[in-house]
């Protein structure tokens, strides 16, 4: 616990500074969307937002995670203080605390995102019952995907002293995630794109009838195989980045 609190003090709120603008932007975007809805749309608006938030998370979260990872490794990378830190506590504890701190912030992000949407829906009188299972699936998959991307960004932050390269990689990841939305769900390419795993959280597909101008939602089955691949990739990523962290010269 002392090591974790030490890591919290060392970041000096840098992760909060990164996360708050993103969550505030998404909340304002949701409020703006709610302000334009009519009475007929209130019957499916929570379901509609499972599509909108999925797109917004895929675009913005890779960049946010890249900045978070860079800020979390800022002191060690720029100050070259690995040797000093390792005299105070084991390397394994340092790495575990960094991942745990990032996971705590990401969990708070998704909780705030869901709570903000529910509060906005209540204020604007949305009549659709809140689909808790759909949002648990979307936010849960999003949380695991963010952890995987965070481990990837931690590796890049350790690999490059110039933190512009990891940030550029995160920006490219946002475009890759957006591109993956145009691929078929059964495309084998999706297995090799970590930014595409956000799509596993989709519980429905929005269909628009141009003749009747009606919107309908087609339920999607849960991709158990791809979810297992995500878990395996997350475990392998944790082990691999942890070993790299332990072997880094001090």
Backbone as CSV, one residue per row, in Angstrom:
resi,resn,N_x,N_y,N_z,CA_x,CA_y,CA_z,C_x,C_y,C_z
1,UNK,0.827,-1.204,0.000,0.000,0.000,0.000,0.869,1.265,0.000
2,UNK,1.981,1.233,0.748,2.861,2.395,0.783,3.461,2.668,-0.590
3,UNK,3.807,1.589,-1.305,4.372,1.759,-2.642,3.338,2.366,-3.598
4,UNK,2.092,1.942,-3.455,1.035,2.475,-4.316,0.788,3.948,-4.007
5,UNK,0.738,4.312,-2.732,0.549,5.708,-2.352,1.724,6.566,-2.801
6,UNK,2.911,5.978,-2.763,4.094,6.698,-3.243,3.979,6.987,-4.738
7,UNK,3.452,6.004,-5.493,3.266,6.197,-6.938,2.215,7.268,-7.201
8,UNK,1.184,7.301,-6.369,0.148,8.330,-6.516,0.724,9.724,-6.282
9,UNK,1.550,9.859,-5.247,2.143,11.161,-4.955,3.132,11.566,-6.049
10,UNK,3.810,10.579,-6.623,4.818,10.882,-7.638,4.189,11.425,-8.914
11,UNK,2.987,10.966,-9.245,2.332,11.456,-10.463,1.806,12.873,-10.308
12,UNK,1.561,13.303,-9.056,1.120,14.672,-8.763,-0.130,15.065,-9.563
13,UNK,-1.053,14.107,-9.725,-2.298,14.420,-10.411,-2.184,14.531,-11.915
14,UNK,-1.060,14.108,-12.503,-0.873,14.239,-13.952,-1.890,13.406,-14.730
15,UNK,-2.221,12.222,-14.198,-3.183,11.375,-14.901,-4.580,11.989,-14.872
16,UNK,-4.918,12.639,-13.769,-6.218,13.299,-13.677,-6.321,14.444,-14.669
17,UNK,-5.221,15.181,-14.859,-5.198,16.280,-15.816,-5.414,15.766,-17.234
18,UNK,-4.935,14.549,-17.504,-5.112,13.947,-18.830,-6.539,13.420,-19.002
19,UNK,-7.069,12.788,-17.964,-8.346,12.099,-18.074,-9.535,13.056,-18.042
20,UNK,-9.474,14.091,-17.204,-10.625,14.981,-17.021,-11.068,15.682,-18.309
21,UNK,-10.154,16.249,-19.111,-10.631,16.876,-20.354,-11.351,15.901,-21.277
22,UNK,-10.902,14.649,-21.314,-11.546,13.660,-22.178,-12.947,13.333,-21.691
23,UNK,-13.102,13.083,-20.405,-14.414,12.726,-19.885,-15.359,13.922,-19.946
24,UNK,-14.852,15.129,-19.737,-15.698,16.323,-19.835,-16.155,16.550,-21.269
25,UNK,-15.250,16.329,-22.219,-15.628,16.470,-23.626,-16.723,15.479,-23.995
26,UNK,-16.582,14.235,-23.544,-17.596,13.222,-23.856,-18.926,13.545,-23.179
27,UNK,-18.881,14.055,-21.964,-20.114,14.422,-21.271,-20.820,15.580,-21.968
28,UNK,-20.065,16.581,-22.383,-20.672,17.696,-23.117,-21.231,17.227,-24.455
29,UNK,-20.528,16.294,-25.082,-21.027,15.737,-26.347,-22.347,15.001,-26.132
30,UNK,-22.443,14.231,-25.046,-23.687,13.524,-24.750,-24.825,14.509,-24.476
31,UNK,-24.540,15.563,-23.711,-25.566,16.560,-23.434,-26.012,17.261,-24.720
32,UNK,-25.072,17.519,-25.610,-25.415,18.151,-26.895,-26.302,17.235,-27.724
33,UNK,-25.990,15.924,-27.702,-26.814,14.968,-28.424,-28.222,14.896,-27.832
34,UNK,-28.313,14.904,-26.512,-29.615,14.845,-25.853,-30.464,16.069,-26.173
35,UNK,-29.817,17.213,-26.330,-30.577,18.448,-26.556,-31.286,18.462,-27.909
36,UNK,-30.854,17.624,-28.840,-31.457,17.600,-30.170,-32.450,16.453,-30.363
37,UNK,-32.706,15.663,-29.351,-33.593,14.529,-29.538,-35.051,14.966,-29.406
38,UNK,-35.917,14.217,-30.054,-37.350,14.480,-29.929,-37.988,13.393,-29.076
39,UNK,-39.290,13.476,-28.895,-39.967,12.541,-27.992,-39.897,11.106,-28.507
40,UNK,-39.950,10.912,-29.828,-39.905,9.549,-30.368,-38.552,8.894,-30.108
41,UNK,-37.487,9.677,-30.105,-36.146,9.118,-29.935,-35.845,8.720,-28.497
42,UNK,-36.620,9.227,-27.543,-36.341,8.881,-26.154,-36.583,7.415,-25.858
43,UNK,-37.280,6.712,-26.751,-37.572,5.296,-26.526,-36.391,4.384,-26.833
44,UNK,-35.338,4.899,-27.493,-34.193,4.046,-27.817,-32.864,4.796,-27.641
45,UNK,-32.862,5.883,-26.889,-31.665,6.709,-26.873,-30.496,6.075,-26.132
46,UNK,-30.732,5.339,-25.070,-29.637,4.649,-24.394,-28.993,3.623,-25.337
47,UNK,-29.835,2.925,-26.092,-29.310,1.958,-27.053,-28.525,2.657,-28.149
48,UNK,-29.015,3.820,-28.567,-28.308,4.595,-29.584,-26.919,4.992,-29.093
49,UNK,-26.802,5.328,-27.827,-25.518,5.774,-27.302,-24.512,4.632,-27.158
50,UNK,-24.980,3.384,-27.159,-24.016,2.287,-27.192,-23.230,2.314,-28.494
51,UNK,-23.819,2.859,-29.554,-23.114,3.006,-30.822,-22.220,4.255,-30.798
52,UNK,-22.781,5.369,-30.325,-22.030,6.616,-30.346,-20.807,6.592,-29.444
53,UNK,-20.978,6.087,-28.217,-19.847,6.031,-27.295,-18.782,5.064,-27.762
54,UNK,-19.207,3.998,-28.440,-18.242,3.040,-28.968,-17.311,3.722,-29.977
55,UNK,-17.891,4.543,-30.828,-17.095,5.276,-31.817,-16.197,6.300,-31.132
56,UNK,-16.749,7.072,-30.195,-15.977,8.109,-29.523,-14.832,7.519,-28.702
57,UNK,-15.094,6.414,-28.024,-14.032,5.770,-27.245,-12.921,5.257,-28.147
58,UNK,-13.296,4.678,-29.278,-12.297,4.144,-30.200,-11.409,5.250,-30.749
59,UNK,-11.963,6.438,-30.922,-11.194,7.544,-31.488,-10.320,8.223,-30.436
60,UNK,-10.886,8.510,-29.273,-10.203,9.368,-28.307,-9.373,8.612,-27.262
61,UNK,-9.797,7.417,-26.886,-9.109,6.744,-25.786,-7.683,6.309,-26.112
62,UNK,-7.369,5.842,-27.332,-5.955,5.523,-27.605,-5.029,6.707,-27.397
63,UNK,-5.474,7.908,-27.758,-4.649,9.099,-27.545,-4.531,9.396,-26.058
64,UNK,-5.647,9.303,-25.332,-5.627,9.558,-23.891,-4.700,8.579,-23.176
65,UNK,-4.755,7.325,-23.560,-3.922,6.308,-22.914,-2.452,6.540,-23.211
66,UNK,-2.145,6.946,-24.452,-0.757,7.229,-24.808,-0.196,8.363,-23.943
67,UNK,-0.996,9.397,-23.715,-0.549,10.512,-22.881,-0.415,10.065,-21.422
68,UNK,-1.373,9.255,-20.946,-1.313,8.760,-19.570,-0.054,7.942,-19.335
69,UNK,0.255,7.034,-20.254,1.444,6.186,-20.117,2.710,7.032,-20.134
70,UNK,2.743,8.037,-21.007,3.901,8.915,-21.088,4.082,9.706,-19.798
71,UNK,2.984,10.222,-19.246,3.063,10.976,-17.991,3.452,10.079,-16.827
72,UNK,2.982,8.842,-16.843,3.281,7.921,-15.748,4.752,7.530,-15.732
73,UNK,5.368,7.504,-16.919,6.780,7.139,-17.019,7.673,8.365,-17.150
74,UNK,7.119,9.538,-17.000,7.846,10.774,-17.263,9.059,10.921,-16.358
75,UNK,8.871,10.726,-15.060,9.957,10.952,-14.109,11.099,9.967,-14.343
76,UNK,10.758,8.683,-14.554,11.793,7.675,-14.727,12.523,7.836,-16.056
77,UNK,11.764,8.175,-17.116,12.366,8.257,-18.443,13.239,9.500,-18.591
78,UNK,12.694,10.660,-18.223,13.452,11.900,-18.391,14.499,12.080,-17.305
79,UNK,14.159,11.689,-16.092,15.093,11.882,-15.001,16.084,10.762,-14.819
80,UNK,15.868,9.627,-15.534,16.747,8.453,-15.418,16.903,8.046,-13.957
81,UNK,15.784,7.929,-13.273,15.809,7.637,-11.831,15.495,6.184,-11.523
82,UNK,15.599,5.289,-12.527,15.316,3.883,-12.263,16.229,3.334,-11.171
83,UNK,17.498,3.662,-11.258,18.463,3.128,-10.286,18.129,3.597,-8.876
84,UNK,17.734,4.864,-8.755,17.378,5.389,-7.438,16.127,4.714,-6.904
85,UNK,15.136,4.522,-7.769,13.896,3.890,-7.336,14.124,2.453,-6.907
86,UNK,14.992,1.754,-7.649,15.208,0.333,-7.356,15.993,0.121,-6.071
87,UNK,16.600,1.154,-5.544,17.239,1.031,-4.235,16.227,1.169,-3.110
88,UNK,15.035,1.685,-3.449,14.003,1.908,-2.440,12.979,0.783,-2.389
89,UNK,12.690,0.172,-3.554,11.710,-0.904,-3.612,12.004,-1.797,-4.807
90,UNK,11.515,-3.048,-4.799,11.774,-3.951,-5.920,11.141,-3.454,-7.208
91,UNK,11.753,-3.847,-8.327,11.228,-3.450,-9.628,9.807,-3.960,-9.843
92,UNK,9.566,-5.197,-9.401,8.235,-5.777,-9.607,7.155,-4.944,-8.939
93,UNK,7.446,-4.409,-7.767,6.463,-3.598,-7.060,6.238,-2.270,-7.772
94,UNK,7.300,-1.699,-8.315,7.158,-0.437,-9.054,6.235,-0.634,-10.248
95,UNK,6.473,-1.698,-11.015,5.666,-1.952,-12.206,4.219,-2.244,-11.837
96,UNK,4.018,-3.072,-10.815,2.661,-3.421,-10.389,1.883,-2.189,-9.951
97,UNK,2.533,-1.291,-9.236,1.867,-0.083,-8.768,1.485,0.825,-9.933
98,UNK,2.337,0.900,-10.941,2.036,1.735,-12.098,0.811,1.198,-12.843
99,UNK,0.770,-0.110,-13.060,-0.368,-0.710,-13.754,-1.635,-0.576,-12.916
100,UNK,-1.515,-0.803,-11.609,-2.689,-0.696,-10.726,-3.228,0.727,-10.701
101,UNK,-2.344,1.724,-10.692,-2.784,3.118,-10.672,-3.506,3.467,-11.975
102,UNK,-2.935,3.027,-13.104,-3.585,3.286,-14.391,-4.937,2.591,-14.469
103,UNK,-5.006,1.341,-13.974,-6.265,0.601,-13.990,-7.322,1.300,-13.141
104,UNK,-6.920,1.860,-12.018,-7.860,2.571,-11.146,-8.419,3.810,-11.839
105,UNK,-7.555,4.553,-12.512,-8.010,5.740,-13.242,-8.936,5.351,-14.394
106,UNK,-8.584,4.304,-15.118,-9.419,3.876,-16.251,-10.777,3.375,-15.770
107,UNK,-10.782,2.654,-14.655,-12.048,2.195,-14.096,-12.919,3.390,-13.709
108,UNK,-12.307,4.393,-13.087,-13.052,5.603,-12.746,-13.574,6.317,-13.973
109,UNK,-12.805,6.298,-15.058,-13.233,6.941,-16.300,-14.516,6.316,-16.817
110,UNK,-14.560,4.986,-16.884,-15.734,4.316,-17.442,-16.936,4.411,-16.503
111,UNK,-16.689,4.423,-15.202,-17.793,4.606,-14.256,-18.394,5.997,-14.422
112,UNK,-17.542,7.012,-14.533,-18.033,8.377,-14.727,-18.753,8.528,-16.059
113,UNK,-18.262,7.879,-17.083,-18.891,7.960,-18.393,-20.300,7.387,-18.362
114,UNK,-20.449,6.221,-17.755,-21.767,5.593,-17.673,-22.696,6.381,-16.752
115,UNK,-22.167,6.828,-15.612,-22.986,7.604,-14.683,-23.427,8.919,-15.313
116,UNK,-22.544,9.561,-16.071,-22.899,10.814,-16.732,-23.997,10.624,-17.761
117,UNK,-23.912,9.522,-18.511,-24.950,9.237,-19.502,-26.297,8.977,-18.827
118,UNK,-26.282,8.193,-17.756,-27.523,7.886,-17.045,-28.128,9.155,-16.440
119,UNK,-27.287,10.022,-15.883,-27.779,11.267,-15.291,-28.369,12.185,-16.357
120,UNK,-27.679,12.276,-17.510,-28.197,13.116,-18.599,-29.528,12.575,-19.111
121,UNK,-29.628,11.254,-19.233,-30.886,10.654,-19.669,-32.015,10.916,-18.703
122,UNK,-31.710,10.902,-17.408,-32.731,11.184,-16.400,-33.187,12.635,-16.460
123,UNK,-32.234,13.540,-16.651,-32.574,14.965,-16.712,-33.408,15.300,-17.944
124,UNK,-33.136,14.620,-19.062,-33.842,14.912,-20.304,-35.072,14.029,-20.503
125,UNK,-35.389,13.211,-19.534,-36.617,12.439,-19.586,-36.614,11.297,-20.580
126,UNK,-35.512,10.578,-20.698,-35.469,9.414,-21.582,-36.378,8.330,-21.031
127,UNK,-37.249,7.792,-21.873,-38.226,6.804,-21.430,-37.717,5.372,-21.512
128,UNK,-36.644,5.143,-22.245,-36.122,3.777,-22.379,-35.492,3.325,-21.071
129,UNK,-35.798,2.116,-20.603,-35.103,1.598,-19.420,-33.604,1.471,-19.692
130,UNK,-32.820,1.796,-18.699,-31.372,1.774,-18.899,-30.899,0.335,-19.115
131,UNK,-30.272,0.036,-20.280,-29.810,-1.331,-20.569,-28.483,-1.620,-19.866
132,UNK,-28.580,-1.974,-18.600,-27.381,-2.133,-17.773,-26.452,-3.212,-18.320
133,UNK,-27.003,-4.308,-18.825,-26.165,-5.400,-19.327,-25.371,-4.947,-20.544
134,UNK,-26.018,-4.218,-21.443,-25.336,-3.733,-22.652,-24.193,-2.790,-22.287
135,UNK,-24.436,-1.909,-21.319,-23.389,-0.961,-20.938,-22.292,-1.638,-20.132
136,UNK,-22.644,-2.644,-19.354,-21.625,-3.399,-18.637,-20.705,-4.115,-19.626
137,UNK,-21.292,-4.642,-20.690,-20.496,-5.301,-21.727,-19.602,-4.298,-22.443
138,UNK,-20.166,-3.169,-22.855,-19.401,-2.183,-23.601,-18.279,-1.574,-22.764
139,UNK,-18.603,-1.158,-21.541,-17.610,-0.519,-20.699,-16.582,-1.524,-20.177
140,UNK,-17.018,-2.762,-19.913,-16.084,-3.783,-19.456,-15.063,-4.130,-20.524
141,UNK,-15.537,-4.331,-21.752,-14.628,-4.604,-22.857,-13.722,-3.402,-23.098
142,UNK,-14.292,-2.203,-23.004,-13.490,-0.998,-23.175,-12.396,-0.893,-22.125
143,UNK,-12.713,-1.251,-20.888,-11.724,-1.211,-19.803,-10.574,-2.175,-20.070
144,UNK,-10.892,-3.407,-20.456,-9.849,-4.401,-20.737,-9.010,-3.992,-21.940
145,UNK,-9.660,-3.441,-22.964,-8.929,-2.988,-24.143,-7.987,-1.842,-23.794
146,UNK,-8.453,-0.940,-22.951,-7.600,0.178,-22.522,-6.386,-0.316,-21.740
147,UNK,-6.576,-1.330,-20.908,-5.437,-1.900,-20.184,-4.420,-2.498,-21.144
148,UNK,-4.911,-3.189,-22.175,-4.009,-3.761,-23.175,-3.238,-2.658,-23.898
149,UNK,-3.932,-1.603,-24.298,-3.278,-0.490,-24.979,-2.310,0.233,-24.042
150,UNK,-2.665,0.305,-22.762,-1.777,0.951,-21.800,-0.464,0.183,-21.673
151,UNK,-0.541,-1.134,-21.626,0.678,-1.943,-21.551,1.536,-1.735,-22.796
152,UNK,0.890,-1.638,-23.943,1.623,-1.389,-25.179,2.307,-0.029,-25.137
153,UNK,1.606,0.974,-24.634,2.189,2.307,-24.557,3.299,2.383,-23.508
154,UNK,3.170,1.631,-22.423,4.234,1.577,-21.417,5.506,1.017,-22.043
155,UNK,5.352,-0.036,-22.847,6.513,-0.618,-23.528,7.179,0.425,-24.431
156,UNK,6.376,1.160,-25.188,6.937,2.166,-26.082,7.595,3.309,-25.302
157,UNK,7.001,3.681,-24.170,7.600,4.738,-23.351,8.933,4.301,-22.767
158,UNK,9.052,3.017,-22.461,10.323,2.486,-21.978,11.340,2.352,-23.109
159,UNK,10.829,2.049,-24.287,11.711,1.791,-25.436,12.305,3.071,-25.997
160,UNK,11.537,4.161,-25.996,11.989,5.413,-26.593,12.129,6.479,-25.514
161,UNK,13.283,7.114,-25.482,13.482,8.202,-24.534,12.677,9.427,-24.933
162,UNK,12.572,9.667,-26.249,11.748,10.765,-26.754,10.289,10.314,-26.739
163,UNK,9.469,10.929,-25.883,8.098,10.485,-25.697,7.160,10.911,-26.819
164,UNK,7.676,11.613,-27.817,6.844,11.958,-28.964,6.506,10.723,-29.791
165,UNK,7.406,9.746,-29.805,7.150,8.532,-30.587,5.978,7.726,-30.032
166,UNK,5.925,7.463,-28.721,4.728,6.785,-28.186,3.447,7.566,-28.409
167,UNK,3.510,8.900,-28.294,2.313,9.706,-28.516,1.864,9.623,-29.976
168,UNK,2.827,9.616,-30.888,2.489,9.470,-32.307,1.873,8.105,-32.569
169,UNK,2.378,7.088,-31.885,1.835,5.738,-32.028,0.388,5.688,-31.545
170,UNK,0.091,6.388,-30.453,-1.282,6.442,-29.960,-2.206,7.142,-30.935
171,UNK,-1.710,8.203,-31.581,-2.508,8.913,-32.574,-2.803,8.019,-33.775
172,UNK,-1.792,7.272,-34.205,-1.998,6.326,-35.307,-3.001,5.251,-34.903
173,UNK,-2.929,4.821,-33.633,-3.869,3.820,-33.143,-5.312,4.287,-33.225
174,UNK,-5.556,5.570,-32.998,-6.910,6.104,-33.122,-7.426,5.965,-34.546
175,UNK,-6.581,6.272,-35.522,-6.982,6.129,-36.922,-7.185,4.665,-37.290
176,UNK,-6.336,3.790,-36.746,-6.491,2.357,-37.013,-7.798,1.845,-36.427
177,UNK,-8.127,2.289,-35.202,-9.385,1.886,-34.593,-10.581,2.363,-35.388
178,UNK,-10.511,3.594,-35.900,-11.591,4.110,-36.727,-11.703,3.326,-38.034
179,UNK,-10.564,2.978,-38.618,-10.559,2.185,-39.844,-11.158,0.803,-39.614
180,UNK,-10.900,0.223,-38.439,-11.392,-1.126,-38.156,-12.908,-1.205,-38.137
181,UNK,-13.583,-0.066,-37.910,-15.041,-0.064,-37.886,-15.643,-0.312,-39.263
182,UNK,-14.854,-0.104,-40.305,-15.346,-0.331,-41.658,-15.081,-1.758,-42.140
183,UNK,-14.423,-2.550,-41.303,-14.140,-3.937,-41.661,-15.282,-4.841,-41.202
184,UNK,-15.513,-5.964,-41.884,-16.520,-6.924,-41.418,-16.137,-7.478,-40.045
185,UNK,-17.146,-7.772,-39.230,-16.886,-8.270,-37.881,-16.161,-9.612,-37.882
186,UNK,-16.269,-10.376,-38.991,-15.588,-11.668,-39.074,-14.235,-11.570,-39.771
187,UNK,-13.742,-10.352,-39.993,-12.448,-10.184,-40.654,-11.322,-10.668,-39.739
188,UNK,-10.419,-11.526,-40.244,-9.300,-11.998,-39.397,-8.336,-10.890,-39.026
189,UNK,-8.369,-9.781,-39.764,-7.471,-8.663,-39.456,-7.758,-8.064,-38.094
190,UNK,-9.001,-8.160,-37.642,-9.376,-7.583,-36.357,-8.667,-8.261,-35.188
191,UNK,-8.251,-9.519,-35.377,-7.567,-10.228,-34.306,-6.195,-9.621,-34.008
192,UNK,-5.611,-8.935,-34.990,-4.242,-8.435,-34.858,-4.186,-6.932,-34.613
193,UNK,-5.337,-6.307,-34.444,-5.398,-4.873,-34.177,-5.923,-4.646,-32.767
194,UNK,-5.056,-4.347,-31.808,-5.535,-4.174,-30.426,-6.535,-3.038,-30.281
195,UNK,-6.466,-2.030,-31.150,-7.405,-0.901,-31.064,-8.800,-1.298,-31.531
196,UNK,-8.910,-2.431,-32.234,-10.205,-2.879,-32.746,-11.000,-3.650,-31.709
197,UNK,-10.396,-3.986,-30.571,-11.105,-4.788,-29.580,-12.210,-4.005,-28.878
198,UNK,-12.218,-2.693,-29.043,-13.352,-1.921,-28.529,-14.660,-2.410,-29.140
199,UNK,-14.605,-2.885,-30.386,-15.809,-3.300,-31.104,-16.467,-4.518,-30.473
200,UNK,-15.716,-5.271,-29.668,-16.309,-6.438,-29.010,-17.403,-6.029,-28.031
201,UNK,-17.377,-4.769,-27.614,-18.379,-4.302,-26.652,-19.717,-3.964,-27.277
202,UNK,-19.810,-4.031,-28.613,-21.076,-3.702,-29.285,-22.110,-4.783,-29.010
203,UNK,-23.237,-4.390,-28.459,-24.312,-5.347,-28.169,-25.412,-5.311,-29.221
204,UNK,-25.367,-4.305,-30.110,-26.375,-4.183,-31.151,-25.793,-3.424,-32.335
205,UNK,-26.472,-3.528,-33.463,-26.073,-2.821,-34.682,-27.226,-1.941,-35.142
206,UNK,-26.931,-0.674,-35.403,-27.982,0.253,-35.804,-28.244,0.134,-37.304
207,UNK,-29.521,0.003,-37.663,-29.948,-0.094,-39.059,-30.860,1.076,-39.372
208,UNK,-30.643,1.679,-40.535,-31.460,2.826,-40.953,-32.156,2.503,-42.265
209,UNK,-33.479,2.585,-42.258,-34.288,2.325,-43.448,-34.496,3.647,-44.187
210,UNK,-33.913,3.763,-45.369,-34.014,5.004,-46.127,-35.434,5.259,-46.638
211,UNK,-36.205,4.203,-46.812,-37.574,4.376,-47.322,-38.519,4.925,-46.263
212,UNK,-38.435,4.341,-45.080,-39.331,4.767,-43.998,-38.696,5.767,-43.044
213,UNK,-37.361,5.975,-43.197,-36.605,6.874,-42.316,-36.700,6.437,-40.856
214,UNK,-36.778,5.135,-40.654,-36.869,4.570,-39.314,-35.537,3.945,-38.914
215,UNK,-35.216,4.056,-37.628,-34.001,3.465,-37.080,-34.382,2.235,-36.268
216,UNK,-33.679,1.140,-36.501,-33.895,-0.089,-35.732,-32.536,-0.629,-35.289
217,UNK,-32.572,-1.517,-34.312,-31.335,-2.064,-33.750,-31.386,-3.581,-33.808
218,UNK,-30.338,-4.149,-34.397,-30.227,-5.599,-34.518,-29.321,-6.117,-33.409
219,UNK,-29.833,-6.964,-32.500,-28.972,-7.492,-31.435,-27.807,-8.300,-32.003
220,UNK,-26.644,-8.134,-31.399,-25.455,-8.867,-31.827,-25.075,-9.883,-30.764
221,UNK,-24.645,-11.074,-31.158,-24.215,-12.059,-30.170,-22.868,-11.670,-29.566
222,UNK,-22.639,-12.133,-28.361,-21.357,-11.861,-27.696,-20.280,-12.759,-28.299
223,UNK,-19.159,-12.147,-28.720,-18.076,-12.899,-29.359,-17.178,-13.506,-28.272
224,UNK,-17.546,-14.707,-27.841,-16.801,-15.351,-26.756,-15.370,-15.656,-27.153
225,UNK,-15.165,-16.135,-28.383,-13.817,-16.485,-28.833,-12.912,-15.259,-28.848
226,UNK,-13.414,-14.147,-29.382,-12.613,-12.928,-29.436,-12.370,-12.363,-28.039
227,UNK,-13.347,-12.536,-27.140,-13.163,-12.082,-25.775,-12.043,-12.873,-25.101
228,UNK,-12.002,-14.171,-25.355,-10.926,-15.010,-24.801,-9.568,-14.589,-25.366
229,UNK,-9.553,-14.237,-26.654,-8.305,-13.769,-27.268,-7.857,-12.468,-26.615
230,UNK,-8.812,-11.590,-26.308,-8.486,-10.334,-25.623,-7.869,-10.608,-24.255
231,UNK,-8.446,-11.545,-23.507,-7.909,-11.881,-22.193,-6.505,-12.469,-22.298
232,UNK,-6.304,-13.359,-23.280,-4.985,-13.962,-23.480,-3.970,-12.888,-23.871
233,UNK,-4.368,-11.993,-24.782,-3.469,-10.913,-25.202,-3.126,-10.003,-24.023
234,UNK,-4.112,-9.758,-23.159,-3.867,-8.904,-21.989,-2.881,-9.570,-21.034
235,UNK,-3.053,-10.864,-20.795,-2.135,-11.592,-19.901,-0.727,-11.649,-20.484
236,UNK,-0.636,-11.962,-21.782,0.677,-12.026,-22.425,1.335,-10.646,-22.457
237,UNK,0.520,-9.610,-22.692,1.060,-8.258,-22.695,1.603,-7.858,-21.339
238,UNK,0.870,-8.219,-20.283,1.337,-7.899,-18.930,2.652,-8.610,-18.623
239,UNK,2.712,-9.894,-18.948,3.925,-10.671,-18.672,5.096,-10.139,-19.486
240,UNK,4.857,-9.877,-20.784,5.931,-9.418,-21.651,6.472,-8.057,-21.251
241,UNK,5.591,-7.099,-20.989,6.038,-5.750,-20.617,6.676,-5.768,-19.234
242,UNK,6.161,-6.603,-18.355,6.757,-6.721,-17.016,8.190,-7.251,-17.108
243,UNK,8.409,-8.267,-17.940,9.765,-8.804,-18.111,10.692,-7.759,-18.713
244,UNK,10.172,-6.995,-19.678,10.993,-5.940,-20.279,11.338,-4.874,-19.249
245,UNK,10.383,-4.541,-18.401,10.608,-3.554,-17.352,11.671,-4.042,-16.371
246,UNK,11.616,-5.328,-16.027,12.568,-5.884,-15.066,13.982,-5.976,-15.647
247,UNK,14.052,-6.193,-16.956,15.367,-6.349,-17.593,15.967,-5.029,-18.047
248,UNK,15.235,-3.942,-17.917,15.748,-2.649,-18.362,16.942,-2.265,-17.512
249,UNK,17.973,-1.778,-18.204,19.193,-1.388,-17.501,18.947,-0.216,-16.569
250,UNK,19.505,-0.316,-15.418,19.414,0.776,-14.450,20.793,1.311,-14.124
